[in-house]
Amino acid sequence: KSVPGWLIEPYYIYYRNNLQESANGAQGLGTAKHSQQSRHHFGLRSEMRKGNWDFINETGYQGGTMADAIGTDNNRNLTINAWATRNWLGYTMYENKWKPRFAIGLDYASGDGNANCNNGAAGRCSTANTFENFFPTNHIHMGYMDVQAWKNMISPQFNFQARPSAVDHIEFWYSHLRLANARDNWYRGSQGAYVFSNQNNTSTHIGDETDVSWTRMFADGKVALQATYGHLFTGSYIAKNLGTSTDQSWGYVQVWMNF
């Protein structure tokens, strides 16, 4: 915090998993907490707030070794080479009664070109380049519908928020969802594979998600009622890998309290 208007946070995470090679790898190289791995995560998070502008960037690189889940020798024969970045640039009109905020964002997380190699038919593994999200969930970060993990993805986004009154908050969020690598899987918010990509898949457009959320606050903000609706417009990836063009809709109503 020594730089005026900035928060700069470098960090390091070491993740080690000593489970037997065959214990947890059934969803390919992107299996959450894959067996027999030693993963180093070097990250930097920066946040800037000056005047009406705000900016957030988080970038992380992961290296190390991991087993391919073929056999039981516990040999960490795969090289990890993965990275991800999250970026938001926003502008808030504080002088306006509604305090509207407009923001654009870009999220990216690497995938692997042979992520399903542990099933034998896809050939032998050599790398493990799917970014490890570590722990769920991405709710509020990758869209309210939780259909996208921070792994094998790229998503430009637009967000609008405003306060029509002192106790109301509204939000509109648009996300264009794509795979970073067509030969890797589509992973959902819980970090597991949502859809296993076909071996010859070339499509990356998952779809377009739109979210609308309204929050009404009570008791000086200690209690709130929130209603959110999300809709996913199906992209070519779903049509080609699942054989359907049906959209998804999702919503919730909840009451939450601050203590």
N, C-alpha and C positions, 0 to 999 in steps of 0.2 A: 504493500500500500504506500510505499515511499514515493511513487510516481503520482503526481496530482491527477485525480480523475480516473486512475487505473487500479485494477486489482490483478496482480500477476502471480500465478500459482503453479510452479513446476512440481511434479510428483512422480513417484515410482511405485509400481506394484509388482510383487513377485508372486506368481501363482504356480503351485506344484501339486500334481495329482499322481499318486502312487497306486491307484487301483490297477488290478490286472488288466492287461491289454484288451482282453475280450469282454471286459465288464461293461464298458460304456463307450460305444463307438458306432452303434447301429444306424445312426443318422448321418453317416459320412464324416468328412473332416470337420464339418461345422457343428457336430454334436456338442451341445452345451456341456462344458466341463468334461471334455473328452479324456479318456483314460491315458495314463502314462505320458504326462507332459510336464515340461518345465518351461514356463512362459514368463518373459520379462516385458513389462509394459512401461515405457517412458512417455510421460504426458506433460502437456503444458496447457493450462487454462488461463485465458486473459479476458478481462471484462472492463469496458470503458463506459463511463457516463459523464458527458459534458454537455451542458445546456439542454437542448431538446433531443440530442442524439444519444443512442446507446448501442454498444457493439459487444458481442460475445464470440469468442473463438476457443474451441478446445480441439487439440490435435494429439493423437497418440500413436506411437509405433510399438509393435510387438515382435519380439524375436525369441528364439529358443528352439527346442526340439520336442517331437511328439511321436508316439507310436502310430502305425497305420491300421491297427485293429485287425490285421490279417495274421492269425496265429496266436501263440501264447508265449512268445519268447521275451516279451516286455522290452523289445529293442526300440529305442526312440530313434528311428531311422528317417524321420521327416524333419525338414528344416522349416521353421516358422518364419514367415516374412509377411506381416500384415500391418495395416494402418487404417486410421479413420480420422475424420474431421467433422466438426459441427460449427456452423457459423450463422449468426443472426445480426442484421443491421436494422435498427428501428429508429423512428422519429415520432415523438410525442408532442402534440400541440397543447401544452400546458395552459396556454392563454385562452383556449376554448373551454366553454362550460362543460362539455362532454369529455374532455381530456382524451381525444382520439389518438390512437397509436397505430401507425402503419409500419409493417416490418417485412423484410424479405430474408429468406434463409436458404442454406444449402447444407445438407447432410450427406456424408459419404462414408462407406465402410467397405473394405476390400473383400473379395471372394476368391475362390480357388477355381482354376480351370479344369480340375478333375476331382471335384469334391466327393463324388460317390465311388471312388476307387476301391473302397473297402468291400464292395460286393463282388469283386473279382471280374465281372463282365466289363467294367470300365477301364481295365488295365491296372498296372501297378502304380502305387503312390510314390511321389518324390518330394512334394512340397505340401505345406499346410498353411495356405495363405488366407483362409477365412478369418476375419477379425473376430476375436472373442469378446462378447459383450459382458462377460463375467456373471452378472446377476440381473434378473428381471426386476422391474419392468420398465418399459419405455413410455408408459402412459404420461401424457402431457408433453412428451418430447418428439415422438414420431407419429403423432396423430392420435386422436382419442379412440379410434377403433381397434388399436393394438394389433394391426395386421402386419406390422413391419418391425423387425428387430434392427439394432444398429450393427448389422453384419450382412455382407453381400448386397449393398443397396446404394442407390444414389437418389436424392430427392430434393429438387428445388421447391420452395414453399413460399406462401404469402399468408400473412396474418394481420387481422384488423381487430382492435379492441377499443371499447369506449365505455363511459359511465354516464348513461342518460340521466341518472339521478344520483344522489349521495349514497343510495343503498342498492343500486342496480349496476350490474356489469354484464356486457354482452361481448361475444367473441365470434368471429368468422375465420375459419382456417382452411386453406387449400393446400394440398400436397400432391405433387406429381411423383408417383412411385415407380422406380425401375430397379432391376437387378444390376449390380456392378459387373457381374460375370454371368453370362448365359448358361455356362456349364456347372454353375453352383446352384444351390437350392434357394427357395423362397422361405425365409425364416420369419416367424411371427413374434409378437411382443414377449411371449414366454421363453424365447430363445430357441425353441425346437423348430424342426423343419415343418413348415405349413404345407408346402407342396414339394415333392421331389422332382426336379427338372428331368425331362426326357434326355436320354444320352445324346441325341442329335439336336437338342434345343438351340435355337438361335434368337428367340424372342426375349426381350428384356422388359417390356412395358407391362407392369402389373396392373396399373389402373390409376385413377385419379380420385382422391379422397377429399370430400368436403365435410366440414364439421361446423355446427352452429351450437353455441352454448350460452345460456342465460343464468345468472346468479343473482338472487335477492338476499341481502344481508339483514339480520335482525340483531337486537341486543348489542348495539355498538360494534357489530362485526364479529361477535363471538359465536353466532349461530347463522347458518346460511342454508337456503334451499337452492339446489342447482339442477337444471335440466339440460341435457345434451343430446343432440341427434347427429349421427354421422352416416354418410352414404359413400360407397365405393363403386365408381363406374368402372366396369370391367375392361381391362386392357388385353392386348393380343397374347400376352404370356398365359393368362388364365384360359383363354379360348383354345390355344394350341396345346397346352399341357393337361387341361382338364376336360376339354371338349364342351365347354359351356360359355355362354356370354351373359349369364345371369348376374345382375348387380347384387351387392350386399347392402343391407341397412342395419343400423344398430343404434340403440339409445339407452339412456338411463335417467332416473330421477333419484336424487339423494339429498339427505340432510346431513350436514357436518358441523362440528363444534370445535372451537378453539378453547384451550384451557390456559 
